[in-house]
């Protein structure tokens, strides 16, 4: 799966669906609640016993006047067993409450529902954020993937892990790992785009308001975590993947041509 360029967000009406991955329109719903009546105080969870009672009452399709009800029960039971959240229209339900800080979006493409608490996805549970650059060291990829696991439930925890990834990446690239501001400045001298330094400042990784690696910042949110995912990959791409690719291509040049290139470079250095 490729990197998400339009990650899910409560601030957007179109993003890449957590279910099907399509970048498409997302419809948002206002949610309401109604307290269950005393005789049905518990949530309705269809069971095999319930299915047997429905079959006894309504019978298989075509055998009893209300057999279409049995067909509906079978369909409902099978859909609920999948674990997906379902949307069913009711004309006779009047809500007692408005639900606040709980939201639902519906994908135009696959029609499946996503449930949010605040700005965090609680259903479906899946890895979120872009995939890590596979040229990153294994221990950094492990932390990166853990951040993807938890960003839906704890963006602040994910951001703390990602700042730790940046510190580890600086050490891997030959820096001291004690002061990210100094490390990034050194990497810029070695070829890292200066814009990365400015971007890291925006998400409070370096500069006067820097957050220590691995420490939770109460101001972090999903957007901050998404920026950190992307910035780690950009640093890895510029400082690891690109040089690796160039060296691999250079290694495929025939020996005699490589020798000619090296002799040319020596003459230029002497001049």
RAFEN-V660910 format. One record per residue. RES is the residue in one letter. PHI is phi in radians with two decimals (NA if undefined). PSI is psi in radians with two decimals (none if undefined). OMEGA is omega as a letter, one per 30 degrees, with the letter a starting at -180 (none if undefined). Layout:
# RAFEN-V660910
RES	PHI	PSI	OMEGA
RES	PHI	PSI	OMEGA
This chain:
# RAFEN-V660910
X	NA	2.35	a
X	-1.35	3.07	a
X	-1.26	2.48	l
X	-1.34	2.16	l
X	-1.70	-0.29	l
X	-2.31	1.30	a
X	-1.14	2.71	l
X	-1.00	2.45	a
X	-2.76	2.46	l
X	-1.25	-0.10	a
X	-1.65	0.05	a
X	-2.20	2.69	l
X	-1.85	0.07	l
X	-2.61	2.27	l
X	-2.83	3.07	a
X	-1.34	2.08	a
X	-1.07	2.32	l
X	-1.12	-0.34	a
X	-1.54	-1.04	a
X	-1.78	-0.24	l
X	1.47	-0.10	a
X	-1.27	2.42	l
X	-1.49	1.90	a
X	-2.74	3.11	l
X	-1.15	2.45	l
X	-2.12	2.23	l
X	-1.64	2.27	a
X	-1.74	2.54	a
X	-2.12	2.51	l
X	-1.53	2.32	a
X	-1.86	2.53	a
X	-2.26	2.90	l
X	-2.38	2.57	l
X	-2.33	2.22	a
X	-1.17	2.36	a
X	-1.22	2.58	l
X	-1.25	2.78	a
X	-0.98	-0.69	a
X	-1.30	-0.23	l
X	-2.32	1.01	a
X	-1.27	-0.42	a
X	-1.63	2.72	l
X	-1.06	2.59	l
X	-1.49	1.97	l
X	-2.15	1.82	a
X	-1.00	2.40	l
X	-2.24	3.02	l
X	-1.09	-0.65	l
X	-1.11	-0.71	l
X	-1.09	-0.72	l
X	-1.08	-0.71	l
X	-1.13	-0.69	l
X	-1.19	-0.62	l
X	-1.17	-0.70	l
X	-1.14	-0.69	l
X	-1.15	-0.62	a
X	-1.41	-0.74	a
X	-1.87	-0.44	l
X	1.33	2.86	l
X	-1.05	2.80	a
X	-0.91	2.20	l
X	1.57	-0.08	a
X	-1.69	-0.34	a
X	-2.42	2.77	a
X	-0.97	-0.63	a
X	-1.75	0.47	a
X	-1.15	-0.36	l
X	-1.13	-0.51	l
X	-1.11	-0.65	l
X	-1.15	-0.68	l
X	-1.06	-0.72	l
X	-1.10	-0.74	a
X	-1.11	-0.71	l
X	-1.10	-0.78	a
X	-1.11	-0.78	l
X	-1.08	-0.79	a
X	-1.04	-0.80	a
X	-1.17	-0.65	a
X	-1.25	-0.69	a
X	-1.18	-0.59	l
X	-1.10	-0.40	a
X	-1.19	-0.34	a
X	1.57	-0.01	a
X	-1.43	2.61	l
X	-1.37	2.34	a
X	-1.98	2.71	l
X	-2.10	2.11	a
X	-2.27	2.20	a
X	-1.40	2.34	l
X	-2.25	2.35	l
X	-1.64	-0.24	a
X	-1.91	0.26	a
X	-1.84	2.13	l
X	-1.97	2.10	a
X	-1.25	2.56	l
X	-1.59	-0.48	a
X	-2.43	2.66	l
X	-1.63	2.33	l
X	-1.54	2.17	l
X	-1.84	2.53	l
X	1.19	0.22	l
X	-2.20	2.20	a
X	-2.32	2.82	l
X	-2.45	2.37	l
X	-2.14	2.63	a
X	-2.19	2.25	a
X	-1.34	2.28	l
X	-1.12	-0.59	a
X	-1.38	-0.97	a
X	-1.75	-0.15	l
X	1.21	0.11	a
X	-1.47	2.76	a
X	-1.80	2.52	l
X	-2.09	2.30	a
X	-1.88	2.34	a
X	-2.16	2.46	l
X	-1.98	2.07	a
X	1.03	-2.05	l
X	-1.98	0.39	a
X	-1.93	2.35	l
X	-1.37	2.18	l
X	-1.89	-0.25	l
X	-2.65	2.28	f
X	-1.38	2.70	l
X	-1.46	2.14	l
X	-2.78	2.88	l
X	-1.16	2.36	l
X	-2.14	2.96	a
X	1.45	2.91	a
X	-1.29	2.75	l
X	-1.30	2.61	a
X	-1.28	2.60	l
X	-1.04	2.17	a
X	-1.28	-0.08	l
X	-1.54	-0.07	l
X	-1.16	2.63	l
X	-1.02	2.66	a
X	-1.03	-0.72	a
X	-1.20	-0.54	l
X	-1.27	-0.71	l
X	-1.04	-0.70	l
X	-1.06	-0.80	l
X	-1.16	-0.68	l
X	-1.06	-0.80	a
X	-1.17	-0.62	l
X	-1.13	-0.66	l
X	-1.11	-0.66	l
X	-1.14	-0.57	l
X	-1.14	-0.65	a
X	-1.86	-0.10	a
X	-1.08	-0.52	l
X	-1.19	-0.61	a
X	-1.66	-0.54	a
X	-2.52	1.42	l
X	-0.99	-0.61	a
X	-1.18	-0.71	l
X	-1.13	-0.70	l
X	-1.11	-0.75	l
X	-1.10	-0.65	l
X	-1.10	-0.74	l
X	-1.12	-0.68	a
X	-1.22	-0.59	l
X	-1.15	-0.62	l
X	-1.13	-0.66	l
X	-1.05	-0.71	l
X	-1.12	-0.73	l
X	-1.07	-0.81	l
X	-1.10	-0.66	a
X	-1.14	-0.70	l
X	-1.06	-0.75	l
X	-1.10	-0.76	l
X	-1.04	-0.60	a
X	-1.49	0.16	l
X	1.73	0.13	l
X	-1.61	3.00	a
X	-1.34	-0.51	l
X	1.36	0.17	a
X	-1.67	-0.56	a
X	-2.40	1.87	a
X	-1.08	-0.59	l
X	-1.03	-0.82	l
X	-1.19	-0.69	a
X	-1.11	-0.79	a
X	-1.16	-0.69	l
X	-1.04	-0.70	l
X	-1.17	-0.69	l
X	-1.16	-0.58	l
X	-1.08	-0.70	l
X	-1.12	-0.46	a
X	-1.58	0.00	l
X	2.20	-0.10	l
X	-1.21	2.37	a
X	-1.02	2.22	l
X	-1.01	-0.43	l
X	-1.10	-0.47	l
X	-1.13	-0.68	l
X	-1.06	-0.75	l
X	-1.17	-0.68	a
X	-1.14	-0.69	l
X	-1.15	-0.57	l
X	-1.12	-0.63	a
X	-1.08	-0.66	a
X	-1.72	0.42	l
X	1.01	0.69	l
X	-1.60	-0.62	l
X	-2.28	3.06	l
X	1.64	-3.00	a
X	-1.12	-0.51	a
X	-1.83	0.53	a
X	-1.08	2.51	l
X	-1.78	2.33	a
X	-1.14	2.45	l
X	-0.95	2.34	l
X	1.44	-0.03	a
X	-1.75	2.36	a
X	-1.34	2.28	l
X	-1.80	2.12	a
X	-1.14	-0.26	a
X	-1.56	-0.15	a
X	-1.19	2.55	l
X	-2.45	-3.02	a
X	-1.05	-0.71	a
X	-1.09	-0.68	l
X	-1.07	-0.81	l
X	-1.08	-0.74	a
X	-1.09	-0.67	l
X	-1.13	-0.70	a
X	-1.17	-0.71	l
X	-0.92	-0.89	a
X	-1.15	-0.72	a
X	-1.15	-0.67	l
X	-1.05	-0.77	l
X	-1.16	-0.64	l
X	-1.13	-0.76	l
X	-1.08	-0.78	a
X	-1.11	-0.69	a
X	-1.12	-0.78	a
X	-1.27	-0.69	a
X	-1.71	-0.26	a
X	-2.13	-1.03	a
X	-1.16	-0.83	a
X	-1.08	-0.88	l
X	-1.05	-0.66	l
X	-1.08	-0.77	a
X	-1.13	-0.76	l
X	-1.09	-0.77	l
X	-1.09	-0.68	l
X	-1.14	-0.73	l
X	-1.17	-0.70	l
X	-1.10	-0.64	a
X	-1.16	-0.33	a
X	-1.52	-0.13	l
X	-1.25	2.36	l
X	-0.93	2.51	a
X	-0.90	-0.73	a
X	-1.16	-0.58	l
X	-1.32	-0.62	l
X	-1.10	-0.69	l
X	-1.11	-0.69	l
X	-1.14	-0.69	l
X	-1.13	-0.76	a
X	-1.15	-0.67	l
X	-1.14	-0.68	l
X	-1.09	-0.74	a
X	-1.14	-0.64	l
X	-1.12	-0.72	l
X	-1.12	-0.68	l
X	-1.15	-0.68	l
X	-1.14	-0.65	a
X	-1.20	-0.50	l
X	-1.38	none	none
